[in-house]
Amino acid sequence: MLQKRRKKIEEPLGWAKTVGLTAPTMLRGTERLSAQFTMTMANCNLARLTKLLAT
């Protein structure tokens, strides 16, 4: 049960670090960083949505 929950959390965060370029951020301040993180997670959801609609 814990492994399933962990996978749901870790996969999008890993995607954000590698594909979404969240790890090497140059932004300063919580507002800007929060906005970048929100946009990155929205992109992650869009990428997941294309896979879900294809099946």
Biopython code that builds the backbone (N, CA, C, O; Angstrom):
import numpy as np
from Bio.PDB.StructureBuilder import StructureBuilder

atoms = [
    (1, "MET", "N", (0.824, -1.191, 0.000)),
    (1, "MET", "CA", (0.000, 0.000, 0.000)),
    (1, "MET", "C", (0.874, 1.263, 0.000)),
    (1, "MET", "O", (0.609, 2.201, -0.752)),
    (2, "LEU", "N", (1.892, 1.284, 0.825)),
    (2, "LEU", "CA", (2.767, 2.443, 0.904)),
    (2, "LEU", "C", (3.531, 2.636, -0.406)),
    (2, "LEU", "O", (3.753, 3.771, -0.829)),
    (3, "GLN", "N", (3.932, 1.546, -1.046)),
    (3, "GLN", "CA", (4.676, 1.647, -2.293)),
    (3, "GLN", "C", (3.831, 2.279, -3.396)),
    (3, "GLN", "O", (4.353, 3.039, -4.212)),
    (4, "LYS", "N", (2.539, 1.978, -3.432)),
    (4, "LYS", "CA", (1.664, 2.562, -4.447)),
    (4, "LYS", "C", (1.520, 4.064, -4.237)),
    (4, "LYS", "O", (1.545, 4.842, -5.191)),
    (5, "ARG", "N", (1.370, 4.464, -2.969)),
    (5, "ARG", "CA", (1.268, 5.891, -2.663)),
    (5, "ARG", "C", (2.568, 6.613, -2.993)),
    (5, "ARG", "O", (2.555, 7.714, -3.543)),
    (6, "ARG", "N", (3.668, 5.996, -2.658)),
    (6, "ARG", "CA", (4.971, 6.606, -2.920)),
    (6, "ARG", "C", (5.195, 6.795, -4.417)),
    (6, "ARG", "O", (5.741, 7.812, -4.845)),
    (7, "LYS", "N", (4.769, 5.809, -5.212)),
    (7, "LYS", "CA", (4.946, 5.904, -6.657)),
    (7, "LYS", "C", (4.155, 7.073, -7.221)),
    (7, "LYS", "O", (4.641, 7.772, -8.110)),
    (8, "LYS", "N", (2.941, 7.299, -6.718)),
    (8, "LYS", "CA", (2.120, 8.402, -7.194)),
    (8, "LYS", "C", (2.756, 9.756, -6.889)),
    (8, "LYS", "O", (2.551, 10.720, -7.627)),
    (9, "ILE", "N", (3.514, 9.828, -5.822)),
    (9, "ILE", "CA", (4.138, 11.086, -5.431)),
    (9, "ILE", "C", (5.503, 11.254, -6.089)),
    (9, "ILE", "O", (5.822, 12.331, -6.591)),
    (10, "GLU", "N", (6.301, 10.207, -6.088)),
    (10, "GLU", "CA", (7.685, 10.307, -6.550)),
    (10, "GLU", "C", (7.803, 10.459, -8.062)),
    (10, "GLU", "O", (8.694, 11.163, -8.535)),
    (11, "GLU", "N", (6.927, 9.817, -8.832)),
    (11, "GLU", "CA", (7.055, 9.889, -10.287)),
    (11, "GLU", "C", (6.898, 11.305, -10.829)),
    (11, "GLU", "O", (7.741, 11.739, -11.614)),
    (12, "PRO", "N", (5.852, 12.050, -10.443)),
    (12, "PRO", "CA", (5.758, 13.424, -10.960)),
    (12, "PRO", "C", (6.895, 14.329, -10.491)),
    (12, "PRO", "O", (7.346, 15.194, -11.241)),
    (13, "LEU", "N", (7.358, 14.138, -9.266)),
    (13, "LEU", "CA", (8.472, 14.967, -8.789)),
    (13, "LEU", "C", (9.759, 14.627, -9.535)),
    (13, "LEU", "O", (10.555, 15.519, -9.832)),
    (14, "GLY", "N", (9.969, 13.364, -9.837)),
    (14, "GLY", "CA", (11.124, 12.972, -10.638)),
    (14, "GLY", "C", (11.036, 13.529, -12.047)),
    (14, "GLY", "O", (12.033, 13.978, -12.614)),
    (15, "TRP", "N", (9.828, 13.495, -12.608)),
    (15, "TRP", "CA", (9.615, 14.061, -13.937)),
    (15, "TRP", "C", (9.925, 15.552, -13.924)),
    (15, "TRP", "O", (10.552, 16.070, -14.848)),
    (16, "ALA", "N", (9.485, 16.239, -12.877)),
    (16, "ALA", "CA", (9.718, 17.682, -12.780)),
    (16, "ALA", "C", (11.195, 18.005, -12.703)),
    (16, "ALA", "O", (11.637, 19.016, -13.248)),
    (17, "LYS", "N", (11.955, 17.174, -12.044)),
    (17, "LYS", "CA", (13.386, 17.439, -11.904)),
    (17, "LYS", "C", (14.147, 17.168, -13.194)),
    (17, "LYS", "O", (15.082, 17.897, -13.523)),
    (18, "THR", "N", (13.758, 16.126, -13.930)),
    (18, "THR", "CA", (14.509, 15.766, -15.129)),
    (18, "THR", "C", (13.988, 16.474, -16.374)),
    (18, "THR", "O", (14.759, 17.123, -17.081)),
    (19, "VAL", "N", (12.712, 16.360, -16.649)),
    (19, "VAL", "CA", (12.145, 16.919, -17.865)),
    (19, "VAL", "C", (11.700, 18.364, -17.659)),
    (19, "VAL", "O", (11.903, 19.214, -18.525)),
    (20, "GLY", "N", (11.096, 18.633, -16.511)),
    (20, "GLY", "CA", (10.540, 19.955, -16.248)),
    (20, "GLY", "C", (11.553, 21.002, -15.847)),
    (20, "GLY", "O", (11.193, 22.169, -15.692)),
    (21, "LEU", "N", (12.790, 20.633, -15.678)),
    (21, "LEU", "CA", (13.877, 21.558, -15.344)),
    (21, "LEU", "C", (13.631, 22.337, -14.053)),
    (21, "LEU", "O", (13.948, 23.523, -13.968)),
    (22, "THR", "N", (13.073, 21.675, -13.063)),
    (22, "THR", "CA", (12.855, 22.325, -11.775)),
    (22, "THR", "C", (14.124, 22.308, -10.927)),
    (22, "THR", "O", (14.336, 23.219, -10.127)),
    (23, "ALA", "N", (14.964, 21.299, -11.085)),
    (23, "ALA", "CA", (16.145, 21.169, -10.238)),
    (23, "ALA", "C", (17.134, 22.340, -10.396)),
    (23, "ALA", "O", (17.557, 22.908, -9.389)),
    (24, "PRO", "N", (17.515, 22.717, -11.630)),
    (24, "PRO", "CA", (18.483, 23.819, -11.753)),
    (24, "PRO", "C", (17.812, 25.186, -11.877)),
    (24, "PRO", "O", (18.116, 25.942, -12.799)),
    (25, "THR", "N", (16.919, 25.501, -10.973)),
    (25, "THR", "CA", (16.185, 26.768, -11.088)),
    (25, "THR", "C", (17.069, 27.963, -10.769)),
    (25, "THR", "O", (17.972, 27.889, -9.936)),
    (26, "MET", "N", (16.792, 29.052, -11.443)),
    (26, "MET", "CA", (17.527, 30.295, -11.225)),
    (26, "MET", "C", (16.650, 31.330, -10.536)),
    (26, "MET", "O", (17.075, 32.467, -10.328)),
    (27, "LEU", "N", (15.435, 30.943, -10.183)),
    (27, "LEU", "CA", (14.491, 31.889, -9.597)),
    (27, "LEU", "C", (14.760, 32.095, -8.113)),
    (27, "LEU", "O", (15.283, 31.217, -7.428)),
    (28, "ARG", "N", (14.388, 33.278, -7.637)),
    (28, "ARG", "CA", (14.500, 33.588, -6.225)),
    (28, "ARG", "C", (13.139, 34.044, -5.734)),
    (28, "ARG", "O", (12.417, 34.746, -6.444)),
    (29, "GLY", "N", (12.792, 33.648, -4.528)),
    (29, "GLY", "CA", (11.522, 34.058, -3.942)),
    (29, "GLY", "C", (10.485, 32.954, -4.032)),
    (29, "GLY", "O", (10.449, 32.184, -4.992)),
    (30, "THR", "N", (9.656, 32.896, -3.026)),
    (30, "THR", "CA", (8.668, 31.817, -2.967)),
    (30, "THR", "C", (7.574, 31.984, -4.015)),
    (30, "THR", "O", (7.059, 30.988, -4.523)),
    (31, "GLU", "N", (7.209, 33.213, -4.348)),
    (31, "GLU", "CA", (6.149, 33.417, -5.332)),
    (31, "GLU", "C", (6.579, 32.948, -6.714)),
    (31, "GLU", "O", (5.820, 32.263, -7.400)),
    (32, "ARG", "N", (7.770, 33.303, -7.123)),
    (32, "ARG", "CA", (8.253, 32.903, -8.445)),
    (32, "ARG", "C", (8.498, 31.397, -8.511)),
    (32, "ARG", "O", (8.161, 30.747, -9.501)),
    (33, "LEU", "N", (9.079, 30.860, -7.463)),
    (33, "LEU", "CA", (9.345, 29.429, -7.449)),
    (33, "LEU", "C", (8.055, 28.632, -7.412)),
    (33, "LEU", "O", (7.955, 27.579, -8.043)),
    (34, "SER", "N", (7.071, 29.125, -6.680)),
    (34, "SER", "CA", (5.769, 28.470, -6.624)),
    (34, "SER", "C", (5.093, 28.490, -7.986)),
    (34, "SER", "O", (4.483, 27.501, -8.393)),
    (35, "ALA", "N", (5.197, 29.601, -8.686)),
    (35, "ALA", "CA", (4.604, 29.697, -10.023)),
    (35, "ALA", "C", (5.284, 28.731, -10.991)),
    (35, "ALA", "O", (4.613, 28.092, -11.802)),
    (36, "GLN", "N", (6.612, 28.622, -10.913)),
    (36, "GLN", "CA", (7.326, 27.694, -11.789)),
    (36, "GLN", "C", (6.929, 26.256, -11.476)),
    (36, "GLN", "O", (6.717, 25.461, -12.391)),
    (37, "PHE", "N", (6.827, 25.917, -10.205)),
    (37, "PHE", "CA", (6.459, 24.566, -9.816)),
    (37, "PHE", "C", (5.041, 24.235, -10.281)),
    (37, "PHE", "O", (4.782, 23.127, -10.751)),
    (38, "THR", "N", (4.122, 25.197, -10.150)),
    (38, "THR", "CA", (2.748, 24.978, -10.592)),
    (38, "THR", "C", (2.696, 24.735, -12.097)),
    (38, "THR", "O", (1.995, 23.834, -12.558)),
    (39, "MET", "N", (3.429, 25.527, -12.857)),
    (39, "MET", "CA", (3.447, 25.337, -14.313)),
    (39, "MET", "C", (4.087, 24.008, -14.693)),
    (39, "MET", "O", (3.630, 23.349, -15.626)),
    (40, "THR", "N", (5.125, 23.611, -13.992)),
    (40, "THR", "CA", (5.783, 22.342, -14.279)),
    (40, "THR", "C", (4.850, 21.177, -14.001)),
    (40, "THR", "O", (4.782, 20.236, -14.792)),
    (41, "MET", "N", (4.130, 21.228, -12.889)),
    (41, "MET", "CA", (3.193, 20.149, -12.560)),
    (41, "MET", "C", (2.010, 20.122, -13.523)),
    (41, "MET", "O", (1.479, 19.052, -13.822)),
    (42, "ALA", "N", (1.591, 21.296, -14.012)),
    (42, "ALA", "CA", (0.533, 21.336, -15.020)),
    (42, "ALA", "C", (1.004, 20.667, -16.310)),
    (42, "ALA", "O", (0.245, 19.940, -16.950)),
    (43, "ASN", "N", (2.256, 20.915, -16.687)),
    (43, "ASN", "CA", (2.819, 20.258, -17.865)),
    (43, "ASN", "C", (2.919, 18.754, -17.660)),
    (43, "ASN", "O", (2.691, 17.980, -18.589)),
    (44, "CYS", "N", (3.255, 18.345, -16.461)),
    (44, "CYS", "CA", (3.327, 16.922, -16.150)),
    (44, "CYS", "C", (1.948, 16.279, -16.311)),
    (44, "CYS", "O", (1.823, 15.184, -16.859)),
    (45, "ASN", "N", (0.918, 16.974, -15.826)),
    (45, "ASN", "CA", (-0.439, 16.453, -15.956)),
    (45, "ASN", "C", (-0.874, 16.387, -17.413)),
    (45, "ASN", "O", (-1.580, 15.456, -17.801)),
    (46, "LEU", "N", (-0.472, 17.346, -18.218)),
    (46, "LEU", "CA", (-0.788, 17.303, -19.641)),
    (46, "LEU", "C", (-0.096, 16.141, -20.340)),
    (46, "LEU", "O", (-0.673, 15.507, -21.223)),
    (47, "ALA", "N", (1.126, 15.867, -19.945)),
    (47, "ALA", "CA", (1.844, 14.723, -20.516)),
    (47, "ALA", "C", (1.167, 13.419, -20.118)),
    (47, "ALA", "O", (1.061, 12.502, -20.932)),
    (48, "ARG", "N", (0.711, 13.330, -18.882)),
    (48, "ARG", "CA", (-0.002, 12.133, -18.436)),
    (48, "ARG", "C", (-1.343, 12.002, -19.142)),
    (48, "ARG", "O", (-1.779, 10.893, -19.452)),
    (49, "LEU", "N", (-1.994, 13.123, -19.395)),
    (49, "LEU", "CA", (-3.315, 13.110, -20.026)),
    (49, "LEU", "C", (-3.246, 12.535, -21.429)),
    (49, "LEU", "O", (-4.145, 11.799, -21.835)),
    (50, "THR", "N", (-2.206, 12.854, -22.173)),
    (50, "THR", "CA", (-2.087, 12.306, -23.531)),
    (50, "THR", "C", (-1.961, 10.792, -23.496)),
    (50, "THR", "O", (-2.497, 10.103, -24.363)),
    (51, "LYS", "N", (-1.257, 10.272, -22.501)),
    (51, "LYS", "CA", (-1.133, 8.813, -22.383)),
    (51, "LYS", "C", (-2.448, 8.180, -21.988)),
    (51, "LYS", "O", (-2.790, 7.100, -22.470)),
    (52, "LEU", "N", (-3.196, 8.846, -21.108)),
    (52, "LEU", "CA", (-4.484, 8.308, -20.663)),
    (52, "LEU", "C", (-5.512, 8.315, -21.790)),
    (52, "LEU", "O", (-6.307, 7.382, -21.904)),
    (53, "LEU", "N", (-5.507, 9.351, -22.620)),
    (53, "LEU", "CA", (-6.462, 9.428, -23.718)),
    (53, "LEU", "C", (-6.129, 8.470, -24.855)),
    (53, "LEU", "O", (-7.005, 8.090, -25.632)),
    (54, "ALA", "N", (-4.876, 8.086, -24.949)),
    (54, "ALA", "CA", (-4.459, 7.166, -26.019)),
    (54, "ALA", "C", (-4.948, 5.741, -25.757)),
    (54, "ALA", "O", (-5.088, 4.956, -26.695)),
    (55, "THR", "N", (-5.204, 5.405, -24.517)),
    (55, "THR", "CA", (-5.632, 4.030, -24.206)),
    (55, "THR", "C", (-7.128, 3.887, -24.261)),
    (55, "THR", "O", (-7.653, 2.799, -24.026)),
]
sb = StructureBuilder()
sb.init_structure("model")
sb.init_model(0)
sb.init_chain("A")
sb.init_seg("    ")
for serial, (resi, resn, name, xyz) in enumerate(atoms, 1):
    if name == "N":
        sb.init_residue(resn, " ", resi, " ")
    sb.init_atom(name, np.array(xyz, "f"), 0.0, 1.0, " ", f" {name:<3s}", serial, name[0])
structure = sb.get_structure()
